[in-house]
Amino acid sequence: QVQLVESGGGLVQAGGSLRLSCEASGRTFSAYDLGWFRQAPGKEREFVARVRWSGGSTDYADSVKGRFTISRDSAKNTVYLQMNSLKLEDTAVYYCAARLITGTPWNYWGQGTQVTVSS
């Protein structure tokens, strides 16, 4: 069973930085994408970024391009989301997710970690 455990959320001022971590276990992830999503109050969950475990290719939502960086450490089975130049609108619960790269849905989710950006 895939388990995803996020950490690293918190309160930060606008313009600041945070790094989220997602420790993945339960599988060999070579055939998986790992990703980050977020959900702000009153809004739907939205895609933020994803990394292909094998090869490390990445995709980003337009709203975070140039500010956020997703990466993975294969030795630690951990995915990171480095968030720089944070804006008020980045406030949300951030979720780590996993899917097989054959196009199946994102059907493995972590419990989420709160990121709050203050003015």
C-alpha positions as CSV (number, residue, x, y, z in Angstrom):
1,Q,0.0,0.0,0.0
2,V,1.4,3.4,-1.0
3,Q,1.8,5.8,1.9
4,L,2.6,9.5,1.5
5,V,3.5,11.7,4.4
6,E,3.9,15.4,4.0
7,S,5.7,17.8,6.2
8,G,7.2,21.3,6.2
9,G,4.1,23.5,6.1
10,G,3.7,26.5,8.2
11,L,3.2,30.3,8.4
12,V,5.4,32.5,6.3
13,Q,5.3,36.2,5.2
14,A,4.7,37.1,1.6
15,G,7.9,37.0,-0.3
16,G,9.3,34.2,1.9
17,S,10.1,30.6,1.2
18,L,9.1,27.2,2.5
19,R,10.1,23.7,1.5
20,L,7.6,20.9,1.7
21,S,8.6,17.2,1.9
22,C,6.7,14.1,1.0
23,E,8.1,10.8,2.2
24,A,6.8,7.9,0.0
25,S,6.7,4.3,1.0
26,G,5.1,1.0,0.1
27,R,6.2,0.6,-3.5
28,T,9.1,0.9,-5.8
29,F,8.2,4.2,-7.5
30,S,10.2,3.9,-10.7
31,A,6.9,3.7,-12.7
32,Y,5.2,6.5,-10.9
33,D,4.7,10.3,-11.0
34,L,4.7,12.1,-7.7
35,G,3.0,15.4,-7.5
36,W,1.8,18.3,-5.4
37,F,-1.7,19.7,-5.3
38,R,-3.3,22.3,-3.2
39,Q,-6.7,23.3,-2.0
40,A,-7.6,26.8,-0.8
41,P,-10.7,27.5,1.4
42,G,-13.8,27.5,-0.8
43,K,-11.9,26.3,-3.9
44,E,-11.4,23.1,-5.7
45,R,-8.1,21.1,-5.4
46,E,-5.7,22.2,-8.1
47,F,-2.5,20.8,-9.6
48,V,0.7,22.5,-8.6
49,A,3.6,20.4,-9.9
50,R,4.7,16.8,-10.7
51,V,7.9,14.9,-11.2
52,R,8.4,11.6,-13.0
53,W,10.3,9.4,-10.6
54,S,12.3,7.8,-13.4
55,G,14.2,10.5,-15.3
56,G,13.0,13.4,-13.2
57,S,11.0,15.3,-15.8
58,T,8.7,18.0,-14.3
59,D,5.6,20.0,-15.0
60,Y,4.2,23.0,-13.2
61,A,1.0,25.0,-13.0
62,D,1.4,28.4,-14.7
63,S,0.6,30.1,-11.4
64,V,3.8,28.7,-9.8
65,K,6.3,28.5,-12.7
66,G,9.5,30.3,-11.8
67,R,8.7,30.3,-8.1
68,F,8.3,26.7,-7.1
69,T,10.6,23.8,-7.8
70,I,9.7,20.1,-7.4
71,S,12.5,17.5,-7.0
72,R,13.0,14.0,-5.7
73,D,15.6,12.2,-3.7
74,S,15.5,8.6,-4.8
75,A,17.8,7.4,-1.9
76,K,15.3,8.9,0.6
77,N,12.1,8.1,-1.4
78,T,11.2,11.7,-0.8
79,V,9.7,14.4,-3.0
80,Y,10.3,18.1,-2.3
81,L,8.5,21.3,-3.2
82,Q,10.7,24.3,-2.8
83,M,8.4,27.4,-2.7
84,N,10.0,30.8,-3.2
85,S,8.5,34.3,-3.5
86,L,5.3,33.1,-1.8
87,K,2.2,35.1,-2.4
88,L,-1.0,35.4,-0.3
89,E,-2.8,33.4,-2.9
90,D,-0.5,30.4,-2.3
91,T,-2.2,29.9,1.1
92,A,-3.8,26.4,1.0
93,V,-3.5,22.9,2.2
94,Y,-0.9,21.2,0.1
95,Y,-1.2,17.5,-0.7
96,C,1.3,15.0,-2.1
97,A,-0.1,12.5,-4.6
98,A,1.1,9.6,-6.7
99,R,0.0,7.8,-9.8
100,L,1.3,5.3,-12.3
101,I,2.7,7.0,-15.3
102,T,0.5,5.0,-17.7
103,G,-2.2,7.7,-17.2
104,T,-4.1,6.4,-14.3
105,P,-5.7,8.9,-11.9
106,W,-3.9,10.4,-9.0
107,N,-5.2,7.8,-6.6
108,Y,-2.7,7.9,-3.8
109,W,-2.8,11.0,-1.5
110,G,-1.2,12.2,1.7
111,Q,-3.0,13.8,4.6
112,G,-2.0,17.4,3.6
113,T,0.0,20.1,5.2
114,Q,-1.1,23.7,5.7
115,V,0.7,26.6,4.1
116,T,-0.3,30.1,5.2
117,V,1.2,33.2,3.6
118,S,0.6,36.4,5.6
119,S,1.0,40.0,4.5
